[in-house]
């Protein structure tokens, strides 16, 4: 039988099956229709044992996600890369289902994500872009660190210190990313003093201006691919709302055939072979997710925006199925990725982040 769009050998059994059925008294037309049904099934069907194996995995996964969402999310993060959902979506879904999540930290994280005693999910150092497992192992052996001076005695390479600071992973030392980077820069300028090699370096804490929250969120996405501080669309929402954009949460409540315009971060793009060229995309904003449908005729016009956007603008109509599933059927699309720079955005009261010992 054919499977996964590969040509099988089912045709070689046509005469044997049809002749065998007619010899046993079945009408030839009926026998041929039976064969065509089996032949059609071969383009998408699974063997029963294969389907049963997948069903078992789905059942177990669903049970774990329902009853132990923190452990389930932790396991998915430690199994990356997996292909379908990025860590940002795994973390977002876990938080939606009540899981408390804390950011990577040099004093508290291991290479893998882990569950802390209070069932909080602590993100692992593996989440930091470019970070290496041997660096994480060195940190684990050398800690606890009471100060940045203690951290300098762990014999970490310069790029490891920069990666920790860039990822805001030194908050347990009461250092936000800006202050931590200042300390590392001071190390760069310090003269070599062989007599004092191995001794902690004492640095005066600078009085630096607080880093605005939009800059923190941008830096979080650049260094870890996600942010626990805020969603990027939160800062664009005032302008989006003023221009008539709805949110993902609002899209899922609109009636069938309602008109809309929306902007969201693209999570997933799919173009199944059985969908005749239709592209399905999932977008996200600070309120949730929404499903987008792009017809083949539209894809030719907006291919660059559909396939190349991190932030996608969509205008179209709502399509709601009788089962309550909502799709955003696109009519016009634009690439708005440039708006994710998050520069010069106003900081509202309460947006300032303290240089706390932890952040979740």
Secondary structure, DSSP 8 states (H G I E B T S, - for coil): --BTTB--SGGGGHHHHHHHHHHTT--HHHHHHHHHHHHHHTTT---HHHHHHHHHHHHHHHHHHHH-HHHHHHHHHHT---SSS-HHHHHHHHHHTT--EE---TTT--SS-EE-TTS-EE--GGGSTT--HHHHHHHHHH---SSHHHHGGG---HHHHHHHHHTT--GGGT--HHHHHHHHHHHHHS---GGGTTS-------------HHHHHHHHHHHHS--SS--HHHHHHHHHHHTT---HHHHTTS-TT-EEEEEEEEEEEE--GGGTT-EEEEEEETTEEEEEEE-HHHHHHHHHHHHH-SEEEEEEEEEE-TT--EEEEEEEEEE-GGGGG--S----TT------S---
